[in-house]
Amino acid sequence: MFKAISKFDIFVALYLAIAIILFIIPIPSAVLDVLLAFNISLAMTVMFGALFCKEVLDMSFFPTLLLFTTLFRIAMNTSSTRLILRDGYAGNVVATFGNFVGGGDLIIGTIIFLILLIIQFMVINKGSERVSEVTARFTLDAMPGKQMAIDADLNTGAIDDAEAKRRREKIQKESAFYGSMDGAVKYVKGDATAGLLITGVNLIGGIALAVLRRGMSIGDALNSYAILTIGDGLVSQIPSLMISLSTGILVTKGAEDRDLGETIIKQLFGLPKVLMIVGGMMSVLGVFTQLNTILFVGIGIIFLISGNRVSKKLQTSAIELDVSSEEQEAEEIRQPENVNSLLQVDPIELEFGYGIIPLADVNQGGDLLDRVVMIRRQIALELGTVVPIIRLRDNIQLNPNQYIIKIKGIQISEGEILFDHYMAMNPGYVQEEITGIPTFEPSFHLPAIWITEGQREKAETLGYTVVDPPSIIATHLTEIIRQHIDELLTRQDVQNLINNIKENNPNLVDELVPKLLGLGDIQKVLQNLLREGVSIRDLLTILETMADYAPSTRDTDILTEYVRQALKRAITARYFATNDTNSVVTLDPKIEQEIMSCVKQTENGSFINMDPSRTHLILESVQKEMQKLENLGKTPIIVTSPIVRIYFRKLTEDYYKDLIVVSYNEVDSGVNLTSVGMVTA
């Protein structure tokens, strides 16, 4: 079924159709009068619409409108030319403009017509064309900066995703509008040129017809045809002038979200000092010169009175504003519901002293905001989860170069940088030392030194790892987020992830949630994975595995182990090299049996009830075996049987954060493992 054509579409189509018809079919002078009157009213509508619109995008189709009105006006010029040359009469409107507007005199009408053309060509068209060209260029050049500002506001939480999307769309529309206006102004200029040429052709052709075919003298032909020609030129140039003026208004309209008239009046007559000076000068001119005293002194008095009234009004407004602000502050204190805003806790906060502000200020060349955006993207690609908005704020209570990182309102870590310095770290093989200020790298607590810009090249040549302050903060923040990403995963985040999967796999989601597992159960499994650094990006495999095993168990720890085994390729790729022998530590089977015998099952899950002395001995053995791997330059990895992995991990996670515990079922069959030790007690 075809969609019904709206009445607005019919009107636009009819408008263009009439323009085409006017080129082909002769029309009576009465119909031409109607069309000319409509054209004048349409030009006025466009002009006042451009004057009173709030912002330029309110008339985003103005370039197209210019094309339509230009075509219609030239079509009417063609019809009026046909009537003038054929009948010597082109209707009441053309005759009135020739006699009344032109003063009924050929010379006066010609001068008025030429003045209109000069105004349109030299003033309005030329200025509009230049402004359109410059505005289009600067709008396109400013797009990247505006996009970065939107990303920064979104990253700091000043706006939400919907507002960011709306602002980006507005920027794109503005660039498209000014780009179109740059070319559309040529229509207005071409229209004025065509009007001049058509008038010249009418004048020459009319006189030639009158003299050669109708036997009129040259004087009579001039009086008859020239007046009509000038009238025809005026009746087309005046609407054209209004359209040109509309173009100039739009391309020069400022960014104020108010009516143009209100803005101009307030900006022009809003300063009492200016009004007083003008009033005084006009009065002096009227008294001490030969100018009309009554006129100039009268205008001066009006300006003086206006300046006095504006001054009193501004003073009253200032007092009212102060009183209103005090009342508003008092009202906010009295309102109990305003306490709710204090209960909001930001998931992640980065607070810094005033010395670090230049790193976060885009206007001062800082790129810390851009780095924070990249952190969120990096975590999303690496772990498959969305990091909440990271709130950046300055804190005058901190030392100038200090920063702190908070998770859910609680300080987790801190650091300090030296502005205009670089941090140099010895990777372990550099023999020559360089002078600097000793410090520790905040992310991994490695020894480092602060060096100046002049020492940077030398340090890099020697083999030091040299990092600038924004990179130090960004790396520190990234590591803190990685360590606590499981805490930041909310039920709403899980629901959003499931909704993304449901678009292409609705049957899987309908089978799993909420028939087999609740949203909270899925959240716990995903948190278990993230806590050990396992990516949840392959959420489809995770959900399918849970759907397979959820009918037999709802224990989220057991389900986590099944999911880890399903993700063994990802785990293998993360921790092991497929083309080399990997050194690991194994767990004594007796220890595994002892751990399993101490596992107690409850309704709320399972826990290990082991004698503290035995636990201490096991942890000592773990530390000894980890040291072996670290001495070999290897990552500490312990491989256990599948059934005991989760419990051994729980036993050690509070003591050895960097220890990686995997089961044999989580290692791909193509990986070569070599045991360099065994945990025993």
Order of alpha helices (4+ residues) and beta strands (2+ residues): alpha-alpha-alpha-alpha-alpha-alpha-alpha-alpha-alpha-alpha-alpha-alpha-beta-alpha-alpha-beta-beta-beta-beta-beta-beta-alpha-beta-alpha-alpha-alpha-alpha-alpha-alpha-alpha-beta-alpha-beta-beta-alpha-beta-alpha-beta-beta
